[in-house]
Amino acid sequence: MRKPNFTFHLSLFTLFCFAHLSVFATGQDSDVIFYRGQQWWLLARPADADSLLSAALAKSLPQDRCQSTANWGGYVGYWSVCGDMLVLDSIRVELVKDGECVDATLPRSFIQQVFKAYEDKGIVMARWYSGTLRLACGKMIRYVHAGWDRNYETEMELTVRNGSVVDSIEYHNRIVCEGLDLESLSVQGRDSLQQGFRPILQKYPQLQGKERIFFMVSDFTVDTQGNLIDIAKVVCHAQQDDELEQQLALEFKRYLMSIRPWKVLYINGKYCVSQRGWSIPIRLSELKNEN
């Protein structure tokens, strides 16, 4: 049992012109799937892939269920692959009882009624779903506090067409090189980053009187020794003319590429850093006051 969480807040964020807007501002609970005799985390909500089906499910779920920012729907789906068909086996919720959240499995008749258009001989087959599903197990080696943007030691990608699994690829992920990562640098290492970048900023008197500037970076190329080979997208927002902002972006790119080693991961067949995109403010007043 646990205390219910009725606190909701929607944190909307934008990584400007080159990053996507996440629907979920916090890490989301996973569904569960049984595949090839093994239990996996299912980093998706297949029942939400069809808007009408999702709305019907939300309307039918118990109103006294516990919900949180990590599980907006307030339920966990349990799935399996029978033959080659994705099947919904059960749905679990946590119900509020005596001020606590208590786990409960909804009756079989509930999912047969809500998913009756996809039910055949008591089995709910996910024929509404087409796309790629990510399955995961083992130790988590990468985490970003948004949606299912995380990776585990072992992952499986299932390609699904109209509920039928037509292909699968298994990946074995690992940490290749320990070093700086963007998340820790943006929080714990910001002061040292600013100090290192100060001599470059002092070359630009146009920045006098500015409180801060922002850099947004994404699309990294990295080698196995922790060197940044390239950063495809770097944007500076300094409320200056385009030419100056482009020059500052280039300076910041060169500076980041001079830092090594970075933390390198091998994720689903590719070498990468820990985040796909990153933004950081540089407070110019702090830089000018340093001795």
Residue, then its C-alpha position, 0 to 999 in steps of 0.5 A: m500500500r502507498k499514499p495516493n498522489f493527487t498532485f498534478h502539474l503540467s510542465l510544458f517545455t520547448l527545446f526551441c526550433f530543433a527539439h520535439l515537444s514531449v507529451f509527458a513532462t515526467g518519466q512514465d510508468s511502463d506497461v508490462i508484456f510477456y514475450r518469448g517466455q519472459q516478462w519485459w517492461l513495455l515502454a509504451r501505452p498501446a491502448d492509447a494509440d487509438s484516440l477513440l479507444s483511449a477515450a472510452l477506456a478513460k471514461s470506463l476506468p474506476q473514478d476512485r483510482c490513483q493517478s499521478t504525473a508518472n501515470w496520467g491514465g492511472y492504469v497499467g496494461y498487461w500484454s502478451v504475444c500469442g503466436d504473432m498477435l499482440v494481446l491485452d491480458s489484463i488491466r491493473v489499477e490502484l484504488v483509493k481505500d482508507g486513504e491508501c492506494v491498493d492494487a487491483t486487477l479489473p475483471r476480465s469482463f471489463i476489458q472485453q466490454v471496453f475492447k469489444a470491437y477487438e474481442d474474439k472468443g474472450i481474447v482482446m487482440a490489438r488490431w488497432y495498433s500499428g507501429t514500433l514497440r520497445l520492450a526492456c529488461g535488466k539494469m537501466i543505463r540511461y534516463v531522461h525525466a520525460g516520457w519513456d526516454r530511457n534505456y535498459e541493458t536489453e531491449m527489443e523492438l517489435t514492429v507491429r502491423n494491425g496487431s500482428v508482430v511482423d519483425s523483432i530486433e534485440y539490442h544489448n546496450r552498455i556504457v562504453c566510456e565513463g565521463l561527463d554527461l550533459e545532464s550532470l554538466s547542465v546542473q552540477g558542472r554549470d559553474s565550471l562550464q561558465q568559467g571555461f567559456r568566460p575568456i571566449l565571451q569577453k571577446y564580444p563587447q556587444l554582450q555588455g549589460k546582458e544578464r544571460i544568453f542561452f545555448m541549445v545543442s542536439d544531434f551529437t556524433v561521438d567516438t568510443q574514447g569520449n570525444l565529440i566529433d560533431i554537434a549538428k545543431v547549435v543555436c544561441h539566443a542572445q537577443q543580438d543580430d543573427e550574425l553574432e548569434q551564429q558566431l557565438a554558437l560556433e564558439f560554444k560548439r568548439y568549446l564543447m568539442s574541446i572537453r573530454p572525455w564525455k560519457v558514451l553509451y552504446i544504445n540500440g546499435k549506435y554510439c551516443v551521449s546521454q541526451r539527444g538535446w540539451s539547453i543551458p543558460i550562461r549568466l553573464s553577470e556571474l561571469k563578469n563578477e568572477n575574479 
